[in-house]
Amino acid sequence: MPSPRTRPATVLLLASALAVVGLGPAATPAAAATVPVGAGSYSDTRPAGTSGPTTNTGTPVTPKVTAAARNRPVPTNDWWSSLAFQRYGDNPYSTPMYGHPLTYQATAGGLDVGYPTTPVITGDGRQYEFAHKRDLTIGLTGLNSPDTKADHWSDWTVTPYWSDGTRTLRTTIGHGSPFVYAKGSGGNAQITTAGAPTVFADQGNVLGITVAGHHYALFAPTGSDWNVSGSTVTAGLGGKDYFSVAVLPSTGALATFKKYAYSFVTDSKVTWNYSGGTVRATYTLTTEAKEGSERGTLQALYRHQWLHTTDALTSYTYVSPRGTMKVRESTSFTTTQKAAAVLPALPKSGGVDTARLRGYLNDVVNASDPFSGAVDTYWTGKALGRLAQLVPVADQIGETGIRDRMLNLMKGRLQDWFTAGGANEFSYDQAWKTLTGYPASYGSDTELNDHHFHYGYYVYAAAIIAQYDPSWAADSAWGGMVKTLVRDTANPSRTDSAFPFLRGFDVYAGHGWASGHQGFAAGNNQESSSESTNLSAALVLWGSATGDTSLRDLGAFLLTTESESIAQYWFDADEQVFPSSFGHDTAGMVWGSGAAYSTWWTANPEEIHGINVLPVTGGSLHLGGEKAAIRRNIAEMERENGGPAVEWRDLLWEFESFADPASAKAKWDASNGNYTPEEGESKAHTYHWINTLAAVGAPDATVTGDIPTSAVFTKGTTRTYVAHNHGSSARTVTFSDGKTLSVPARSTATSTGSGSTDPDPDPDPEPPTGDTFQLRAGGVLTTATGGTAGSDTIPSANGANHDGTPYQPLVYEVRGVNGTLTSGGQTSFRLQVDAGTAVGLGQQARVSYDFTGDGTFDRTETYHYFATDPVTGWEEYTGARGLKSATGSLSNLRGGTVRLEVWSAIGNGASKLQTGTDKSVVVIPYS
C-alpha cells in the first residue's frame, strides 16, 4: 500500500456512491447525481471539495491514451500504468516499467530497453533491486515525440504510442516477452545503444549485438540491412512498417529467435477453470505473421508458473527479480494447482472454552463504538472485517443474539456506504472508469491506490451477511452494490464499458499491484499481499453464498494463483528467489524491480512481518502450505525485533499457528489476554483461532475438497476434514484422499480420519530418508508407511495418442531429497492401475530428477505404457516395461526433487491409480 498505515488524525467528510446490478456493462449514468442500484445508490459526480486522480502537484489528470483507446476502461494498478497516468507533470512519457525479463521506459525518442541481471542491495541492506538501466533505445530516425500514450492493451501486454507529427511509432511489450515488436512510419528503424555495440552476427536484415554484456537480436524486414555507426544502428524498412528486437539468453539462441521474430503478438489472454478442488489457468498469446506463416512465439514463465506446468519448456532461461524465468516455445501454456482452501471460520472444537469466548464476544459487541471511530474506506473496512470474523464464531457456540447484533451493525454501516448523499458514499469517475469511496484514504482517490485492499473488506463482510441473510444480498436489495465494488476491483469481464478487466490483479505476475499510477523508479509495488487475497477469499465466499459460481471460481483462481506468488516472492519459500546478498527471509513489499524488508510507514520488524498476514481469516489458510518458511519468518522477526512480538503479537501468534499451533498457544497462554489487539483483530477471534488450531492441528494443504469452501487440518496422525455448504440442500464433499463428508444445507460439518504418521505433519518436512516412496493422494511422494488406501483418477486420453508426452498427468512429488547415487543403480516402480471394464486403455509413467532443487529437471525417464485389461481389479504396472526415452544422466541429490507423472497414453476412458499403500511406490537408486 503506497502510503502510511497509521490511523489518520483528521479525514475530510465527503458524499456520493455507485451502482449497476450484476457484472455486465453499466448503463449510461443519468443526468442526476444519484444512480440507484437495487436498494442502494451511487453518485456519478464527486462530492464537493474532494479530488479525483491528480498529478503530484494536485493538477487533475485524465487517462493518457490515444483516440483509438479513448472509450476503453484503463487498467490502472498495472505494471505499465505510468504510460496512462501522468502522476508527475514534468514526465509525459512513463516511469520505468518492469515487464521481465526486459525493463522499459518511454522517452521522447522511443522506448528505452534494459535487461538487469545483477542485483543491487540498497537501503542499508533492506532492499534488493534489479533496477532498470538502459541498454538501448528503440525508435525511428528523427523521432522526437512530445509524449507517449497507451494505444492498446490486453491481459499482460501493452502498446505505447509516439507521434511527433511526422513520425509515428508503436511498440508492443509484455510480461514474459523477450521481444519488443515495433511498427513505425515516417523514418527508418533506429536502435541507439548505451555504448558502442559488439556485433556477433550480421545476416543483413538480422543483426546480433552485445551491449553491456547482454545479447540482443535486431530484426528488420527481409531485404533490409542494418548499418552500425558508433552507438547508432539503423535500417530502412523498404516500404514496410515493422521491425523487432529481442534479448537473447545466449548468442547461440539467435536462430531460434529468428524463427519467431516476425510473429508479432497482438493479444494476451488468460482463461481459468475451477473443478473438484483444482484450478487450471491457460495463458495464450495471439500473433500475426508479418513475414511468412509462422504464428508461434517464445514466452518466459515466472517461477510461480513453471512450478505448476507440465508443458514442455526449452533450456533457455532469464534472470529476473522473481528468480529464474524459463522459456516456452509456444503461444500458450497451462498451470494446474490444488485450490487454496477458504472457510467462513475455523470449525468448532473442544479446544475453545465457551464461557471465555462469550466474554470476549461481548467485549466487542458491547463496545461504545464497535467501529473505533472509522470514517474512511480503509478503516471502515478493517472494522467491518473484525466483526465479520466473529459472526460465525458466535453462531458456533449458540450465541445467536450476539451474532445478529453483529450482523445488524455490519448491515447498517454497509447500507450507509451503499447509499449516496450522506457523509460517506461511493462516487463513479467517468474519465477513469472507477469507483471511489469518500472519505478516501491513502491515495485511493488522487492516485487510485489500494481499491482491492479497501473494498475486499466490504465484500467479505457482505459475504458473511449473505450466509445468514440471502435476501439482503439479492441484486434488488444490497447485492447490486456489492457487485459494483467487485466490478471496480476484480472485474472478470473484458467487454464491460464501465470498469477495466481485473483492475487490482496482474494475471501474469500472479499478484496484485497497489499503486494506481505506477509512478516510481522501481515500478509498481504491493505491500499487503494478504489484503489482496482477502478480496479473493471474499469472492469465493460471496459467490458461494449467492450461488454465483462464476465469481466463486474467479476468487478461487485469484487466491490460488496469488498464494503461490506470495510463497515465492514475499516469503521465498523455496529459497530460490531472494539474492543471497539480500540477507532476509521475508519481504514486506514487492516492487517491479525487486523487494524490500520494509513497509511504507515503519521499520518495525513486527509490522514488516505482519503486514503480509493481516487480516487472518478462513481465507488465510493457504499460508499453512509453507511451514518451513513460516518458521524462518518468525525466527527472523524475533532476531530483528530483539525478542518476541509485542505490538502485533496477536497477528504473529496466528501466523505461527499455521506451522506450530502448540507454540502459538503457549505464547497466547503466557499473555493471559493482557495485550492490545491489532486494529483489525479482537481477542475473541485470536482466542478462537489459536485454540482451535491447537486442537485440530495446522492446515494440511496436501489434501483438498471438491468445493472451494473446504479444508483439512492435521494433528499427529489425525486429520480433521471441514466443509461449509452454502447451498439450500445437503451435499457430500469428497476429499482428494478419498474421504467423504456429508454437509447439511447452510451448515459447516467436520469429521476426523487417519492422516500422516508424522507426529509433526508438515508439507515442508525434513529431507526424507530411504529410497522407497509411496504415492499419496494430493500429489505427494513420501517415505512414510501406513497410509490409508485410496485412489486417484487418471484422466482419459480422449481417443488421442499421447505415447511419450504427458497429457493431463497425475503428478506426485517430493522435495528436499538428499542421496548418494548407487553405482549401477536404476529407477524402479510398481504402480497399481485399474481400467475397470474399459477396453483399449494404456497408462504411462515418467520419473524426473531435479538434483539440486533449483527447478530444472536434470534427468527424465519415460517408460513404455502399460495396456490394462477390461476386467475390474488392480493390475501392476512396473518399470520392467522398459524405458521409452531418457534425457540427462543420474547424479547425487542435494536438496533435490523427485517427480512421478502418470497419464493415459491411449484410450477413451478414465482409469484409477492406487495410492496410500506399499503396492504403489517409486524406488530411487540412492542411499
VENMOWO-V395135 format. One record per residue. N is the residue number from 1. RES is the residue in one small letter. BURIAL is I if it has 16 or more other ideal C-beta (glycine too) atoms within 10 Angstrom, else O. Layout:
((N & RES & BURIAL) (N & RES & BURIAL))
This chain:
((1 & m & I) (2 & p & I) (3 & s & I) (4 & p & O) (5 & r & I) (6 & t & O) (7 & r & O) (8 & p & O) (9 & a & O) (10 & t & O) (11 & v & I) (12 & l & I) (13 & l & O) (14 & l & I) (15 & a & I) (16 & s & I) (17 & a & I) (18 & l & I) (19 & a & I) (20 & v & I) (21 & v & I) (22 & g & O) (23 & l & I) (24 & g & O) (25 & p & O) (26 & a & I) (27 & a & O) (28 & t & O) (29 & p & I) (30 & a & O) (31 & a & O) (32 & a & O) (33 & a & I) (34 & t & I) (35 & v & I) (36 & p & I) (37 & v & I) (38 & g & I) (39 & a & I) (40 & g & I) (41 & s & I) (42 & y & I) (43 & s & I) (44 & d & I) (45 & t & I) (46 & r & I) (47 & p & I) (48 & a & O) (49 & g & O) (50 & t & I) (51 & s & O) (52 & g & I) (53 & p & I) (54 & t & I) (55 & t & I) (56 & n & O) (57 & t & O) (58 & g & O) (59 & t & O) (60 & p & O) (61 & v & I) (62 & t & I) (63 & p & I) (64 & k & I) (65 & v & I) (66 & t & O) (67 & a & O) (68 & a & O) (69 & a & I) (70 & r & O) (71 & n & O) (72 & r & I) (73 & p & I) (74 & v & I) (75 & p & I) (76 & t & I) (77 & n & I) (78 & d & I) (79 & w & I) (80 & w & I) (81 & s & I) (82 & s & I) (83 & l & I) (84 & a & I) (85 & f & I) (86 & q & I) (87 & r & I) (88 & y & O) (89 & g & O) (90 & d & O) (91 & n & I) (92 & p & O) (93 & y & I) (94 & s & I) (95 & t & I) (96 & p & I) (97 & m & I) (98 & y & I) (99 & g & I) (100 & h & I) (101 & p & I) (102 & l & I) (103 & t & I) (104 & y & I) (105 & q & I) (106 & a & I) (107 & t & I) (108 & a & O) (109 & g & I) (110 & g & I) (111 & l & I) (112 & d & I) (113 & v & I) (114 & g & I) (115 & y & I) (116 & p & I) (117 & t & O) (118 & t & O) (119 & p & I) (120 & v & O) (121 & i & O) (122 & t & O) (123 & g & O) (124 & d & O) (125 & g & O) (126 & r & I) (127 & q & I) (128 & y & I) (129 & e & I) (130 & f & I) (131 & a & I) (132 & h & I) (133 & k & I) (134 & r & I) (135 & d & I) (136 & l & I) (137 & t & I) (138 & i & I) (139 & g & I) (140 & l & I) (141 & t & I) (142 & g & O) (143 & l & I) (144 & n & O) (145 & s & I) (146 & p & O) (147 & d & I) (148 & t & I) (149 & k & I) (150 & a & I) (151 & d & I) (152 & h & I) (153 & w & I) (154 & s & I) (155 & d & I) (156 & w & I) (157 & t & I) (158 & v & I) (159 & t & I) (160 & p & I) (161 & y & I) (162 & w & I) (163 & s & I) (164 & d & I) (165 & g & O) (166 & t & O) (167 & r & I) (168 & t & I) (169 & l & I) (170 & r & I) (171 & t & I) (172 & t & I) (173 & i & I) (174 & g & I) (175 & h & I) (176 & g & I) (177 & s & I) (178 & p & I) (179 & f & I) (180 & v & I) (181 & y & I) (182 & a & I) (183 & k & I) (184 & g & I) (185 & s & O) (186 & g & I) (187 & g & I) (188 & n & I) (189 & a & I) (190 & q & I) (191 & i & I) (192 & t & I) (193 & t & I) (194 & a & I) (195 & g & O) (196 & a & O) (197 & p & I) (198 & t & O) (199 & v & O) (200 & f & O) (201 & a & O) (202 & d & O) (203 & q & O) (204 & g & O) (205 & n & I) (206 & v & I) (207 & l & I) (208 & g & I) (209 & i & I) (210 & t & I) (211 & v & I) (212 & a & I) (213 & g & O) (214 & h & I) (215 & h & I) (216 & y & I) (217 & a & I) (218 & l & I) (219 & f & I) (220 & a & I) (221 & p & I) (222 & t & O) (223 & g & O) (224 & s & I) (225 & d & O) (226 & w & I) (227 & n & O) (228 & v & I) (229 & s & O) (230 & g & O) (231 & s & O) (232 & t & O) (233 & v & I) (234 & t & I) (235 & a & I) (236 & g & I) (237 & l & I) (238 & g & O) (239 & g & O) (240 & k & I) (241 & d & I) (242 & y & I) (243 & f & I) (244 & s & I) (245 & v & I) (246 & a & I) (247 & v & I) (248 & l & I) (249 & p & I) (250 & s & O) (251 & t & O) (252 & g & O) (253 & a & I) (254 & l & I) (255 & a & O) (256 & t & I) (257 & f & I) (258 & k & I) (259 & k & O) (260 & y & I) (261 & a & I) (262 & y & I) (263 & s & I) (264 & f & I) (265 & v & I) (266 & t & O) (267 & d & O) (268 & s & I) (269 & k & I) (270 & v & I) (271 & t & O) (272 & w & I) (273 & n & O) (274 & y & I) (275 & s & O) (276 & g & O) (277 & g & I) (278 & t & I) (279 & v & I) (280 & r & I) (281 & a & I) (282 & t & O) (283 & y & I) (284 & t & I) (285 & l & I) (286 & t & I) (287 & t & I) (288 & e & O) (289 & a & O) (290 & k & I) (291 & e & O) (292 & g & O) (293 & s & O) (294 & e & O) (295 & r & O) (296 & g & O) (297 & t & I) (298 & l & I) (299 & q & I) (300 & a & I) (301 & l & I) (302 & y & I) (303 & r & I) (304 & h & I) (305 & q & I) (306 & w & I) (307 & l & I) (308 & h & I) (309 & t & I) (310 & t & I) (311 & d & O) (312 & a & O) (313 & l & I) (314 & t & O) (315 & s & O) (316 & y & I) (317 & t & I) (318 & y & I) (319 & v & I) (320 & s & I) (321 & p & I) (322 & r & I) (323 & g & I) (324 & t & I) (325 & m & I) (326 & k & I) (327 & v & I) (328 & r & I) (329 & e & O) (330 & s & O) (331 & t & I) (332 & s & I) (333 & f & I) (334 & t & I) (335 & t & I) (336 & t & I) (337 & q & I) (338 & k & I) (339 & a & I) (340 & a & I) (341 & a & I) (342 & v & I) (343 & l & I) (344 & p & I) (345 & a & I) (346 & l & I) (347 & p & I) (348 & k & I) (349 & s & I) (350 & g & O) (351 & g & O) (352 & v & I) (353 & d & O) (354 & t & O) (355 & a & O) (356 & r & O) (357 & l & I) (358 & r & I) (359 & g & O) (360 & y & I) (361 & l & I) (362 & n & O) (363 & d & O) (364 & v & I) (365 & v & I) (366 & n & O) (367 & a & O) (368 & s & O) (369 & d & O) (370 & p & I) (371 & f & I) (372 & s & O) (373 & g & O) (374 & a & I) (375 & v & I) (376 & d & I) (377 & t & I) (378 & y & I) (379 & w & I) (380 & t & I) (381 & g & I) (382 & k & I) (383 & a & I) (384 & l & I) (385 & g & I) (386 & r & I) (387 & l & I) (388 & a & I) (389 & q & I) (390 & l & I) (391 & v & I) (392 & p & I) (393 & v & I) (394 & a & I) (395 & d & I) (396 & q & I) (397 & i & I) (398 & g & O) (399 & e & I) (400 & t & O) (401 & g & O) (402 & i & I) (403 & r & I) (404 & d & I) (405 & r & I) (406 & m & I) (407 & l & I) (408 & n & O) (409 & l & I) (410 & m & I) (411 & k & I) (412 & g & O) (413 & r & I) (414 & l & I) (415 & q & O) (416 & d & O) (417 & w & I) (418 & f & I) (419 & t & I) (420 & a & I) (421 & g & O) (422 & g & O) (423 & a & O) (424 & n & I) (425 & e & I) (426 & f & I) (427 & s & I) (428 & y & I) (429 & d & I) (430 & q & O) (431 & a & O) (432 & w & I) (433 & k & I) (434 & t & I) (435 & l & I) (436 & t & I) (437 & g & I) (438 & y & I) (439 & p & I) (440 & a & I) (441 & s & I) (442 & y & I) (443 & g & I) (444 & s & I) (445 & d & I) (446 & t & I) (447 & e & I) (448 & l & I) (449 & n & I) (450 & d & I) (451 & h & I) (452 & h & I) (453 & f & I) (454 & h & I) (455 & y & I) (456 & g & I) (457 & y & I) (458 & y & I) (459 & v & I) (460 & y & I) (461 & a & I) (462 & a & I) (463 & a & I) (464 & i & I) (465 & i & I) (466 & a & I) (467 & q & I) (468 & y & I) (469 & d & I) (470 & p & I) (471 & s & O) (472 & w & I) (473 & a & I) (474 & a & I) (475 & d & I) (476 & s & O) (477 & a & I) (478 & w & I) (479 & g & I) (480 & g & I) (481 & m & I) (482 & v & I) (483 & k & I) (484 & t & I) (485 & l & I) (486 & v & I) (487 & r & I) (488 & d & I) (489 & t & I) (490 & a & I) (491 & n & I) (492 & p & I) (493 & s & I) (494 & r & O) (495 & t & O) (496 & d & I) (497 & s & O) (498 & a & I) (499 & f & I) (500 & p & I) (501 & f & I) (502 & l & I) (503 & r & I) (504 & g & I) (505 & f & I) (506 & d & I) (507 & v & I) (508 & y & I) (509 & a & I) (510 & g & I) (511 & h & I) (512 & g & I) (513 & w & I) (514 & a & I) (515 & s & I) (516 & g & I) (517 & h & I) (518 & q & I) (519 & g & I) (520 & f & I) (521 & a & O) (522 & a & I) (523 & g & I) (524 & n & I) (525 & n & I) (526 & q & I) (527 & e & I) (528 & s & I) (529 & s & I) (530 & s & I) (531 & e & I) (532 & s & I) (533 & t & I) (534 & n & I) (535 & l & I) (536 & s & I) (537 & a & I) (538 & a & I) (539 & l & I) (540 & v & I) (541 & l & I) (542 & w & I) (543 & g & I) (544 & s & I) (545 & a & I) (546 & t & I) (547 & g & O) (548 & d & I) (549 & t & O) (550 & s & O) (551 & l & I) (552 & r & I) (553 & d & I) (554 & l & I) (555 & g & I) (556 & a & I) (557 & f & I) (558 & l & I) (559 & l & I) (560 & t & I) (561 & t & I) (562 & e & I) (563 & s & I) (564 & e & I) (565 & s & I) (566 & i & I) (567 & a & I) (568 & q & I) (569 & y & I) (570 & w & I) (571 & f & I) (572 & d & I) (573 & a & I) (574 & d & I) (575 & e & O) (576 & q & I) (577 & v & I) (578 & f & I) (579 & p & I) (580 & s & O) (581 & s & O) (582 & f & I) (583 & g & O) (584 & h & I) (585 & d & I) (586 & t & I) (587 & a & I) (588 & g & I) (589 & m & I) (590 & v & I) (591 & w & I) (592 & g & I) (593 & s & I) (594 & g & I) (595 & a & I) (596 & a & I) (597 & y & I) (598 & s & I) (599 & t & I) (600 & w & I) (601 & w & O) (602 & t & I) (603 & a & O) (604 & n & I) (605 & p & I) (606 & e & I) (607 & e & I) (608 & i & I) (609 & h & I) (610 & g & I) (611 & i & I) (612 & n & I) (613 & v & I) (614 & l & I) (615 & p & I) (616 & v & I) (617 & t & I) (618 & g & I) (619 & g & I) (620 & s & I) (621 & l & I) (622 & h & I) (623 & l & I) (624 & g & I) (625 & g & I) (626 & e & I) (627 & k & I) (628 & a & I) (629 & a & I) (630 & i & I) (631 & r & I) (632 & r & I) (633 & n & I) (634 & i & I) (635 & a & O) (636 & e & I) (637 & m & I) (638 & e & I) (639 & r & O) (640 & e & I) (641 & n & I) (642 & g & O) (643 & g & O) (644 & p & O) (645 & a & I) (646 & v & O) (647 & e & I) (648 & w & I) (649 & r & I) (650 & d & I) (651 & l & I) (652 & l & I) (653 & w & I) (654 & e & I) (655 & f & I) (656 & e & I) (657 & s & I) (658 & f & I) (659 & a & I) (660 & d & I) (661 & p & I) (662 & a & O) (663 & s & O) (664 & a & I) (665 & k & I) (666 & a & O) (667 & k & I) (668 & w & I) (669 & d & O) (670 & a & O) (671 & s & O) (672 & n & O) (673 & g & O) (674 & n & O) (675 & y & I) (676 & t & O) (677 & p & I) (678 & e & I) (679 & e & I) (680 & g & I) (681 & e & I) (682 & s & I) (683 & k & I) (684 & a & I) (685 & h & I) (686 & t & I) (687 & y & I) (688 & h & I) (689 & w & I) (690 & i & I) (691 & n & I) (692 & t & I) (693 & l & I) (694 & a & I) (695 & a & I) (696 & v & I) (697 & g & I) (698 & a & I) (699 & p & I) (700 & d & I) (701 & a & I) (702 & t & I) (703 & v & I) (704 & t & I) (705 & g & I) (706 & d & I) (707 & i & I) (708 & p & I) (709 & t & I) (710 & s & I) (711 & a & I) (712 & v & I) (713 & f & I) (714 & t & I) (715 & k & I) (716 & g & O) (717 & t & O) (718 & t & O) (719 & r & I) (720 & t & I) (721 & y & I) (722 & v & I) (723 & a & I) (724 & h & I) (725 & n & I) (726 & h & I) (727 & g & I) (728 & s & O) (729 & s & O) (730 & a & O) (731 & r & I) (732 & t & O) (733 & v & I) (734 & t & I) (735 & f & I) (736 & s & I) (737 & d & I) (738 & g & I) (739 & k & I) (740 & t & O) (741 & l & I) (742 & s & O) (743 & v & I) (744 & p & O) (745 & a & O) (746 & r & I) (747 & s & O) (748 & t & I) (749 & a & I) (750 & t & O) (751 & s & I) (752 & t & O) (753 & g & I) (754 & s & O) (755 & g & I) (756 & s & I) (757 & t & O) (758 & d & O) (759 & p & O) (760 & d & I) (761 & p & I) (762 & d & I) (763 & p & I) (764 & d & I) (765 & p & I) (766 & e & O) (767 & p & I) (768 & p & I) (769 & t & O) (770 & g & O) (771 & d & I) (772 & t & I) (773 & f & I) (774 & q & I) (775 & l & I) (776 & r & I) (777 & a & I) (778 & g & I) (779 & g & I) (780 & v & I) (781 & l & I) (782 & t & I) (783 & t & I) (784 & a & I) (785 & t & O) (786 & g & O) (787 & g & I) (788 & t & I) (789 & a & O) (790 & g & I) (791 & s & I) (792 & d & I) (793 & t & O) (794 & i & I) (795 & p & O) (796 & s & I) (797 & a & I) (798 & n & O) (799 & g & O) (800 & a & O) (801 & n & O) (802 & h & I) (803 & d & O) (804 & g & O) (805 & t & O) (806 & p & I) (807 & y & I) (808 & q & I) (809 & p & I) (810 & l & I) (811 & v & I) (812 & y & I) (813 & e & I) (814 & v & I) (815 & r & I) (816 & g & I) (817 & v & I) (818 & n & O) (819 & g & I) (820 & t & O) (821 & l & I) (822 & t & O) (823 & s & O) (824 & g & O) (825 & g & O) (826 & q & O) (827 & t & I) (828 & s & I) (829 & f & I) (830 & r & O) (831 & l & I) (832 & q & I) (833 & v & I) (834 & d & I) (835 & a & I) (836 & g & O) (837 & t & O) (838 & a & I) (839 & v & O) (840 & g & O) (841 & l & I) (842 & g & I) (843 & q & I) (844 & q & I) (845 & a & I) (846 & r & I) (847 & v & I) (848 & s & I) (849 & y & I) (850 & d & I) (851 & f & I) (852 & t & O) (853 & g & I) (854 & d & O) (855 & g & I) (856 & t & I) (857 & f & I) (858 & d & I) (859 & r & I) (860 & t & I) (861 & e & I) (862 & t & I) (863 & y & I) (864 & h & I) (865 & y & I) (866 & f & I) (867 & a & I) (868 & t & I) (869 & d & O) (870 & p & O) (871 & v & O) (872 & t & O) (873 & g & O) (874 & w & I) (875 & e & I) (876 & e & O) (877 & y & I) (878 & t & O) (879 & g & I) (880 & a & O) (881 & r & O) (882 & g & O) (883 & l & O) (884 & k & I) (885 & s & O) (886 & a & O) (887 & t & O) (888 & g & O) (889 & s & O) (890 & l & I) (891 & s & O) (892 & n & O) (893 & l & I) (894 & r & O) (895 & g & I) (896 & g & I) (897 & t & I) (898 & v & I) (899 & r & I) (900 & l & I) (901 & e & I) (902 & v & I) (903 & w & I) (904 & s & I) (905 & a & I) (906 & i & I) (907 & g & I) (908 & n & O) (909 & g & I) (910 & a & O) (911 & s & I) (912 & k & I) (913 & l & I) (914 & q & I) (915 & t & I) (916 & g & I) (917 & t & I) (918 & d & O) (919 & k & O) (920 & s & I) (921 & v & I) (922 & v & I) (923 & v & I) (924 & i & I) (925 & p & I) (926 & y & I) (927 & s & O))
